[in-house]
């Protein structure tokens, strides 16, 4: 079993701590070309294992390059595991499955819907219809928890995280000016096991059955320890997701100098929304950079319902104009968080995510500079813009706002 590889380290009293500093180097990326160029080099130098996890793995130039690099790694004796989400990558198995099997690359699909439907039909018993429907509903609810992480662990010493999916939309040489705006981070000299543990918990996910629960629960307890003192934020359990929401609420409430947000999907909880409005009222510099063009238009329409109340209290809202915005970064005074989490209901309540608090002053300065650069590439929303909105724009915003908990 895969989990037995790390059991000695989990049970050891001298196991590495996830308390800072859990890595020695950082490199920030704002271009997919640079991010994947260096990631491919890292995979080409791997000696023991590569563990790759992503929400979207699309067929295309980039996907083919990654699969080829992983196949070469397997030939060198490297163990490669590839995990994709069943909703984010619905055609993955049909397109890449035979090629991966032939190359010896281990791959799994996290909570695929064909598995859901096959098990749902097996659960239905007309003699116990009400009980059966309850079980199907529970299965449906658990299936809504998706793997939204973008994570790669190479030999346990290099970790890659951020918002870059495996898609040609992140490659400037292919998409030119239409390339999405994203942020990635490479961590080197990593000493913590938390990233690999998070991957293995998702890899060993038994959904919809309950086998291997003992091993997974042990891993979850290990990852959860000392999480408040760690610069790593992984939301792989309900308790960790609640703790993450509470931390954001506390930081937003305590913000004094700045509260800057850049996110492609903005559907905050009412407590976070209230904290942002209160921060602006007490003189904190509250700014949001949101997409002017979105790959999920319904979410953008729902987000627009927040504009008026936020702006009334002094928050500034910008819409990014250059291309589709997909980066996720939070700035609260001197605290910065970057990773895969959006400021929406899915990331806050349902999905698996991984984020880090950058430790390098150079990384922090680069993120701050990029935020200000993105602001220059955005258009600030004014009160006049809100008044000019047509009746059908208001209707769309109101309608999709009613379904905000779905996004």
C-alpha positions as CSV (number, residue, x, y, z in Angstrom):
1,X,0.0,0.0,0.0
2,X,1.2,3.5,-0.9
3,X,0.6,4.9,2.6
4,X,3.0,2.3,4.1
5,X,5.9,4.3,2.5
6,X,5.4,7.2,4.9
7,X,4.2,5.3,8.0
8,X,7.6,5.2,9.6
9,X,8.0,8.9,9.3
10,X,4.5,9.5,10.6
11,X,5.0,7.4,13.7
12,X,8.5,8.6,14.4
13,X,8.9,10.9,17.4
14,X,11.6,12.7,15.4
15,X,9.5,13.4,12.3
16,X,10.1,16.7,10.5
17,X,8.0,19.6,11.8
18,X,5.9,21.6,9.4
19,X,6.6,24.7,11.5
20,X,8.6,27.4,9.7
21,X,11.0,27.4,8.0
22,X,9.9,24.3,6.0
23,X,11.8,25.2,2.8
24,X,14.9,27.2,2.0
25,X,14.2,28.7,-1.4
26,X,11.3,30.3,-3.4
27,X,10.8,31.3,-7.0
28,X,7.7,33.1,-8.2
29,X,6.2,32.8,-11.7
30,X,3.7,34.9,-13.5
31,X,4.1,33.2,-17.0
32,X,3.1,29.7,-17.7
33,X,5.9,29.3,-20.2
34,X,8.5,29.9,-17.5
35,X,6.7,27.9,-14.9
36,X,6.3,24.8,-17.0
37,X,9.8,25.1,-18.5
38,X,11.3,24.9,-15.1
39,X,8.8,22.2,-13.9
40,X,9.7,20.0,-16.9
41,X,13.4,20.4,-16.1
42,X,12.7,19.4,-12.5
43,X,10.9,16.3,-13.7
44,X,13.8,15.5,-16.0
45,X,16.1,15.5,-13.0
46,X,13.9,13.5,-10.7
47,X,15.6,10.4,-9.1
48,X,13.0,8.8,-6.9
49,X,9.4,10.0,-7.5
50,X,7.2,12.6,-9.0
51,X,3.7,13.2,-7.6
52,X,1.6,15.4,-9.8
53,X,-1.9,16.6,-8.9
54,X,-4.1,19.0,-10.9
55,X,-7.7,20.0,-11.4
56,X,-7.6,20.4,-15.1
57,X,-5.4,18.3,-17.4
58,X,-6.4,19.2,-21.0
59,X,-5.2,17.4,-24.1
60,X,-2.8,19.7,-26.0
61,X,0.8,20.8,-26.5
62,X,1.5,21.2,-22.8
63,X,-0.2,18.0,-21.8
64,X,1.7,16.0,-24.3
65,X,5.0,17.5,-23.2
66,X,4.3,16.7,-19.5
67,X,3.2,13.1,-20.3
68,X,6.4,12.6,-22.5
69,X,8.6,14.0,-19.7
70,X,6.9,11.7,-17.1
71,X,7.3,8.7,-19.4
72,X,11.1,9.4,-19.7
73,X,11.3,9.6,-15.9
74,X,9.6,6.2,-15.6
75,X,12.3,4.7,-17.9
76,X,15.0,6.0,-15.6
77,X,13.3,4.1,-12.7
78,X,11.4,7.1,-11.2
79,X,8.0,6.3,-9.8
80,X,5.4,8.7,-11.3
81,X,1.9,9.2,-9.9
82,X,-0.6,11.5,-11.7
83,X,-3.9,12.5,-10.1
84,X,-6.5,14.6,-11.9
85,X,-10.0,15.7,-10.8
86,X,-13.0,13.9,-12.3
87,X,-15.0,17.0,-13.1
88,X,-12.1,19.3,-14.1
89,X,-10.6,16.7,-16.5
90,X,-13.6,14.7,-17.8
91,X,-11.8,13.5,-21.0
92,X,-8.5,12.7,-19.4
93,X,-8.8,8.9,-19.2
94,X,-10.0,8.5,-22.7
95,X,-7.3,10.7,-24.2
96,X,-4.3,9.9,-22.1
97,X,-5.2,6.7,-20.3
98,X,-3.7,4.2,-22.9
99,X,-0.6,6.3,-23.3
100,X,0.0,6.5,-19.5
101,X,-0.6,2.7,-19.0
102,X,1.8,1.9,-21.8
103,X,4.5,4.2,-20.3
104,X,4.0,2.8,-16.8
105,X,2.7,6.0,-15.3
106,X,0.4,5.4,-12.4
107,X,-2.7,7.6,-12.7
108,X,-6.1,8.0,-10.9
109,X,-9.1,10.2,-11.3
110,X,-10.4,11.9,-8.2
111,X,-14.2,11.2,-7.7
112,X,-15.3,10.7,-11.2
113,X,-19.0,11.0,-12.0
114,X,-19.2,7.7,-13.9
115,X,-18.2,6.1,-10.6
116,X,-20.9,8.1,-8.8
117,X,-23.7,7.0,-11.2
118,X,-22.7,3.4,-11.2
119,X,-22.7,3.3,-7.4
120,X,-25.9,5.4,-7.2
121,X,-27.8,2.8,-9.2
122,X,-26.5,0.0,-7.0
123,X,-27.6,1.8,-3.8
124,X,-31.2,2.2,-4.9
125,X,-33.6,-0.4,-3.4
126,X,-37.3,0.1,-4.2
127,X,-38.2,-1.9,-1.1
128,X,-36.3,0.7,1.0
129,X,-36.6,3.7,-1.3
130,X,-36.4,6.4,1.3
131,X,-33.3,5.0,2.8
132,X,-31.7,4.4,-0.6
133,X,-32.4,8.0,-1.7
134,X,-30.8,9.2,1.5
135,X,-27.6,7.2,0.7
136,X,-27.6,8.6,-2.9
137,X,-27.9,12.1,-1.5
138,X,-25.0,11.5,0.8
139,X,-23.0,10.2,-2.1
140,X,-23.9,13.2,-4.2
141,X,-22.9,15.6,-1.4
142,X,-19.5,14.0,-1.0
143,X,-19.0,14.0,-4.7
144,X,-19.3,17.8,-4.8
145,X,-16.0,18.0,-3.0
146,X,-13.5,18.4,-5.8
147,X,-9.7,18.3,-6.0
148,X,-8.9,21.9,-7.0
149,X,-5.2,21.7,-6.1
150,X,-2.3,22.3,-8.5
151,X,0.6,20.5,-6.9
152,X,3.7,18.7,-7.9
153,X,6.2,17.1,-5.5
154,X,9.6,16.0,-7.0
155,X,11.7,13.8,-4.7
156,X,10.2,15.5,-1.7
157,X,12.7,18.4,-2.0
158,X,11.0,20.5,-4.7
159,X,7.3,21.5,-4.6
160,X,5.3,23.4,-7.2
161,X,2.0,25.1,-6.4
162,X,-0.2,27.9,-7.6
163,X,-3.0,28.4,-10.0
164,X,-1.5,26.9,-13.2
165,X,-3.6,24.0,-14.6
166,X,-2.3,21.8,-17.4
167,X,-3.8,23.7,-20.3
168,X,-2.5,25.5,-23.4
169,X,-4.4,28.6,-22.2
170,X,-1.4,29.1,-19.8
171,X,1.2,29.0,-22.6
172,X,2.0,32.3,-24.2
173,X,3.8,30.8,-27.2
174,X,0.5,29.2,-28.2
175,X,-2.3,31.5,-27.0
176,X,-0.3,34.8,-27.4
177,X,-2.3,37.7,-26.0
178,X,-5.2,35.4,-24.8
179,X,-2.9,33.7,-22.3
180,X,-4.5,33.5,-18.9
181,X,-3.0,35.5,-16.0
182,X,-1.8,33.1,-13.3
183,X,0.6,32.8,-10.4
184,X,2.9,29.9,-9.5
185,X,5.5,29.2,-6.9
186,X,8.4,26.8,-6.7
187,X,9.6,25.8,-3.2
188,X,13.1,24.3,-3.0
189,X,15.0,22.6,-0.2
190,X,11.6,21.5,1.2
191,X,11.9,19.7,4.6
192,X,8.2,19.2,5.4
193,X,6.2,16.1,4.5
194,X,2.9,18.0,4.5
195,X,2.7,18.4,0.7
196,X,3.3,14.8,0.0
197,X,0.9,13.7,2.7
198,X,-1.8,15.9,1.2
199,X,-1.2,14.3,-2.2
200,X,-1.3,10.8,-0.7
201,X,-4.6,11.5,1.1
202,X,-6.2,12.5,-2.2
203,X,-4.5,9.6,-4.0
204,X,-5.8,7.0,-1.6
205,X,-9.3,8.5,-1.5
206,X,-11.6,5.5,-1.4
207,X,-14.7,7.3,-2.6
208,X,-17.4,6.1,-2.6
209,X,-16.4,3.2,-0.4
210,X,-14.9,3.6,3.1
211,X,-11.9,1.2,3.0
212,X,-8.5,2.4,4.0
213,X,-10.1,4.9,6.4
214,X,-7.7,4.1,9.2
215,X,-4.6,5.0,7.2
216,X,-6.2,8.2,5.7
217,X,-7.4,9.4,9.1
218,X,-3.8,8.9,10.5
219,X,-2.5,11.0,7.7
220,X,-5.1,13.7,8.2
221,X,-4.3,14.0,11.9
222,X,-0.6,14.3,11.0
223,X,-1.2,17.0,8.5
224,X,-3.5,18.9,10.8
225,X,-1.0,19.3,13.7
226,X,0.5,22.7,14.3
227,X,-1.3,24.0,11.2
228,X,-1.8,27.4,12.7
229,X,1.9,28.0,13.1
230,X,2.8,26.6,9.7
231,X,3.1,28.7,6.5
232,X,1.2,26.0,4.7
233,X,-2.6,26.0,4.3
234,X,-4.1,22.7,3.1
235,X,-7.9,22.3,3.2
236,X,-8.3,18.5,3.1
237,X,-10.8,18.0,6.0
238,X,-13.9,19.8,7.1
239,X,-12.1,21.0,10.3
240,X,-9.2,22.5,8.3
241,X,-11.6,24.3,5.9
242,X,-13.4,25.8,8.9
243,X,-10.1,26.8,10.5
244,X,-9.1,28.4,7.2
245,X,-12.3,30.4,7.0
246,X,-12.0,31.5,10.6
247,X,-8.4,32.6,10.0
248,X,-9.4,34.7,7.0
249,X,-12.2,36.3,9.0
250,X,-9.9,37.1,11.9
251,X,-7.2,38.6,9.6
252,X,-9.8,40.6,7.6
253,X,-11.2,41.9,10.9
254,X,-7.8,42.9,12.2
255,X,-6.6,44.5,8.9
256,X,-5.4,48.1,9.5
257,X,-3.2,49.1,6.5
258,X,-4.3,47.1,3.5
259,X,-6.6,44.3,2.4
260,X,-5.9,43.5,-1.3
261,X,-7.5,40.6,-3.1
262,X,-6.9,39.2,-6.6
263,X,-9.2,36.3,-7.5
264,X,-11.0,35.0,-10.6
265,X,-14.1,33.9,-8.6
266,X,-15.5,36.1,-5.9
267,X,-18.3,34.7,-3.8
268,X,-17.3,35.3,-0.2
269,X,-19.1,34.2,2.9
270,X,-21.2,36.8,4.6
271,X,-18.7,37.1,7.4
272,X,-15.8,37.8,5.1
273,X,-17.9,40.3,3.2
274,X,-18.9,42.0,6.4
275,X,-15.2,42.1,7.5
276,X,-14.1,43.6,4.2
277,X,-16.8,46.4,4.5
278,X,-15.9,47.1,8.1
279,X,-12.2,47.3,7.2
280,X,-12.9,49.9,4.5
281,X,-15.1,51.9,6.9
282,X,-12.3,52.2,9.4
283,X,-9.9,53.5,6.8
284,X,-8.1,50.3,5.6
285,X,-7.1,50.3,1.9
286,X,-9.5,47.6,0.5
287,X,-9.0,46.7,-3.1
288,X,-10.2,43.8,-5.3
289,X,-9.0,42.8,-8.7
290,X,-11.6,40.7,-10.4
291,X,-12.0,39.4,-13.9
292,X,-13.3,41.6,-16.6
293,X,-13.6,38.5,-18.8
294,X,-14.3,35.2,-17.1
295,X,-14.2,31.6,-18.2
296,X,-17.2,31.1,-15.9
297,X,-19.5,34.0,-16.8
298,X,-22.2,32.9,-14.2
299,X,-19.8,33.5,-11.4
300,X,-18.9,36.9,-12.7
301,X,-22.5,37.9,-12.9
302,X,-23.1,36.7,-9.3
303,X,-20.0,38.6,-8.1
304,X,-21.3,41.8,-9.5
305,X,-24.1,41.8,-6.9
306,X,-21.4,42.5,-4.3
307,X,-20.1,45.6,-6.0
308,X,-22.6,48.2,-4.8
309,X,-22.4,47.4,-1.0
310,X,-18.6,47.1,-1.1
311,X,-18.2,50.4,-2.9
312,X,-20.6,52.2,-0.6
313,X,-18.3,51.5,2.2
314,X,-15.2,52.6,0.4
315,X,-13.8,49.4,-1.2
316,X,-12.2,49.8,-4.6
317,X,-13.0,47.3,-7.3
318,X,-11.0,46.7,-10.5
319,X,-11.7,44.5,-13.4
320,X,-8.7,43.0,-15.2
321,X,-8.9,43.7,-19.0
322,X,-5.8,42.1,-20.6
323,X,-7.1,38.5,-20.7
324,X,-8.8,36.0,-18.4
325,X,-7.7,36.4,-14.8
326,X,-7.0,33.2,-12.9
327,X,-4.4,34.2,-10.2
328,X,-5.3,33.9,-6.5
329,X,-3.4,36.1,-4.0
330,X,-4.4,37.7,-0.7
331,X,-2.6,40.6,1.0
332,X,-3.6,41.5,4.6
333,X,-1.2,44.1,6.0
334,X,2.2,42.2,5.9
335,X,0.5,38.8,5.6
336,X,0.4,37.3,2.0
337,X,-1.2,34.1,0.8
338,X,-0.8,32.5,-2.6
339,X,-1.9,29.2,-4.0
340,X,-5.0,27.5,-5.5
341,X,-7.8,28.9,-3.4
342,X,-10.3,31.3,-4.8
343,X,-12.4,33.6,-2.5
344,X,-15.6,31.7,-3.3
345,X,-17.9,29.1,-1.7
346,X,-16.2,26.1,-3.3
347,X,-12.7,26.9,-2.1
348,X,-13.9,28.0,1.3
349,X,-16.3,25.1,2.0
350,X,-15.8,22.2,-0.3
351,X,-12.7,21.7,-2.4
352,X,-9.2,20.4,-1.7
353,X,-6.8,23.4,-1.9
354,X,-3.1,24.1,-1.1
355,X,-1.7,27.6,-0.3
356,X,1.4,29.0,1.3
357,X,2.6,32.1,3.0
358,X,5.7,33.2,1.1
359,X,8.7,33.5,3.4
360,X,11.2,35.3,1.1
361,X,11.2,39.1,1.0
362,X,12.0,39.0,-2.7
363,X,8.9,36.9,-3.3
364,X,6.7,39.2,-1.3
365,X,8.0,42.3,-3.1
366,X,7.4,40.6,-6.5
367,X,3.8,39.7,-5.6
368,X,3.2,43.3,-4.4
369,X,4.7,44.8,-7.6
370,X,2.7,42.4,-9.8
371,X,-0.5,43.3,-8.0
372,X,0.1,47.0,-8.7
373,X,1.0,46.2,-12.4
374,X,-2.3,44.2,-12.7
375,X,-4.2,47.2,-11.3
376,X,-2.8,49.3,-14.2
377,X,-4.1,46.6,-16.6
378,X,-7.5,46.8,-15.0
379,X,-10.4,49.3,-15.2
380,X,-11.7,50.7,-11.9
381,X,-15.5,50.3,-11.4
382,X,-17.1,53.6,-10.5
383,X,-20.6,54.5,-9.1
384,X,-21.5,55.8,-12.6
385,X,-20.7,52.3,-14.0
386,X,-23.2,50.8,-11.6
387,X,-25.9,53.3,-12.5
388,X,-25.4,52.7,-16.3
389,X,-26.0,48.9,-15.9
390,X,-29.0,47.9,-18.0
391,X,-32.1,46.1,-16.6
392,X,-31.0,42.8,-18.1
393,X,-27.5,43.1,-16.5
394,X,-29.1,43.7,-13.2
395,X,-31.5,40.8,-13.7
396,X,-28.6,38.4,-14.6
397,X,-26.7,39.5,-11.6
398,X,-29.6,39.0,-9.3
399,X,-30.5,35.6,-10.8
400,X,-27.1,34.1,-10.6
401,X,-26.6,35.5,-7.1
402,X,-29.4,33.3,-5.9
403,X,-27.3,30.3,-6.9
404,X,-24.1,31.6,-5.4
405,X,-23.6,28.6,-3.1
406,X,-23.4,26.3,-6.1
407,X,-20.3,28.1,-7.5
